[in-house]
Amino acid sequence: MKFNESTYQGSTKEVTYTLEEAEYNTDYLIIVFSGFSPITAANQYRYNYVRTLRRVDAHKLFILDKDGPRGSYYLGKEMSFDFEQSVSELIHDTIDRLKVDKEKVITAGTSKGGSAAIYYALKYKLGQAIAGAPQTKIADYITRYAEETAAHVIGETSKEEKIKQLNALIVDELANNNETLLTILGSVHDKQYPDHIVPFVEEMEKRNHPYTLLLDENIKSHGDIAKHYPDFIVNKLLDQINGFTVEPVSYQFSDDAFMITTDTVPPPGYSAKIRFYDGDNVLREMDYDNGWHTFPLNLSKPTIITVSYCLVKNCSAAFRDDVGEHFISDTNVICNPTIEQKDAAIHFALNLDTEQNVKFAFYTYYNRKIIDKIMYQEKQTMTYTPQEPGRYFIKYFIMLPSGEKVTGKSDEIHIGEIGVLAHEEKYGSSK
């Protein structure tokens, strides 16, 4: 699925977002708010859980918190709520355009994003919120741990009054809404738990507000929430929307063959399938079994193929887990690009077996910015000598005889201070 970012011009601020519309389950809208990026991150504004939630078929609205140096909890500058005004307009315009009932709108997010998920769901009387480790006393948190955000959201005038107002912001909405279901994932091992979740649960108990609190012993710190929330939110949404949950799916690949294993039992009316996608186009589908398979494809051109485990009903995938990605040539041979450090240089080879007259171009990225280009040539290899330590990857372009282009990128790697190359996980971020 292509990632298309848009800008919404609200009455007070611009709001950056991406909307992914459902294939089949068009009754539900999931709104995802982002948490803080690491203070050292080059990009302080990131979407959260985009790849994760592509496993679930529903409308999905991902909203960036680009208000202030690190975001404003989707509120605004100096408690003006100017950013909230435009975010709420985007949300309501999206609900109206997609013709979704408000009770079938579900907000989601972790940490800062979890706070926003609860606040917006309560204030605007949406169906439910599914939050991970939220801060419910926002002022206490940002004045201690996020001074840039505190300066932006609170400001310097009437500071004590604004801190009191901000700390009560989420709790006060309980008085205006006794219907929105709140589901919170947390852990007693999270240092924020006693200060933010315990008092909020006590308030919900006093007001008899509907909620579910799940405490996971496997979450050993606040940072661990990002590891455990993805499977949690996926199964919560699948259960809410479709009435079933899934077990983890694993993928093995060896010598041009693959195997998918899972303990998931397809619910009545659904069938388990293995699908081969080119983007969102299904190239081939086969019944699932847990044996080894080769790639049963007859490609006319080199293509990046996604292997997916799907639960299908009426030809539509209610659940799609993209477990593998391979670059397969027109000769049905797996392309295994290699990247390595040698003689103080980065060496990249595409290793594409093709019978077509194709050409290749390469862009070198340093800390996510283009720093070097090699335009179309016949060679499948390139070399770049890095001048600075940091993160590098190669984006490659293949020009087919028809003029059509196929693009892909290498794994991201890190060049250290002494030139040591270390591979990083391909999907290391929560985006």
BELDA-V284501 format. One line per field, one symbol per residue. ss: DSSP state (a for helix, b for strand, c for the rest). psi: psi as a letter, one per 40 degrees, with the letter a starting at -180 (. if undefined). burial: 1 if it has 16 or more other ideal C-beta (glycine too) atoms within 10 Angstrom, else 0. A space follows every 10 residues. Layout:
BEGIN
ss->???
psi->???
burial->???
END
This chain:
BEGIN
ss->cccccbbbbc cccbbbbbbb ccccccccbb bbbccccccc ccccccccca aaaccbccbb bbbccccccc ccccccaaac caaaaaaaaa aaaaaaaacc caaabbbbbb caaaaaaaaa aaaccccbbb bbcccccaaa aaaaacaaaa aaacccccaa aaaaaaacaa aaaaaacccc bbbbbbcccc ccaaaaaaaa aaaaaaaccc bbbbbccccc caaaaaaaaa aaaaaaaaaa aaccccccbb bbbbccbbbb bbcccccccc bbbbbbbbcc bbbbbbbccc cbbbcccccc ccbbbbbbbb bbbccbbbbb bbbbbbbbcc cccbbccbbb bbccbbbbbc ccccccccbb bbbbbbccbb bbbbbbbccc bbbbcccccb bbbbbbbbbc ccccbbbbbc ccbbbccccc bbbccccccc c
psi->hihhiihhgi ediihhihhh iiddgedihh hhiiaiiide hdhehiiifd ddeeehhihh hhhigehide ifffcahffe fddddddddd dddddddefh idefhhiiii bddddddddd dddefidihh ihfihegddd ddddegdddd ddddaeifdd dddddddedd ddedeehfdh hhhhhaieeh dedddddddd ddddddefhh ihhhhhdehe iddedddedd dddddddddd defiiiiihi hihhffiihh iiehhhihei ihihihigbe hhdiiiihif aiiihgigie ihhhhhhihi hhhfeihdhh hheihihhie efhhhgiihi hhfeihhhhd fhhieigiii ihhhhhfeih eihhihidie iihhhieiia hiihhihhhi deeiihiiii ihihhadeeh hhhihdfdie .
burial->0000000101 0110111111 0100100111 1111111000 0001011111 0111111111 1111111101 1111111110 1111111111 1001100101 0001111111 1111111111 1111011111 1111111111 1110010011 1111000000 0110011011 1011001001 1111111001 0110111001 1001000010 1000010010 0101110111 0111111101 1101010010 1000000101 1101010001 0111111100 0010100100 0000100010 1111111111 1110001111 1110011111 0011101010 1000010111 0101000111 1111110000 0001000001 0101010001 0111011111 0000010101 0110100000 0000000011 1
END
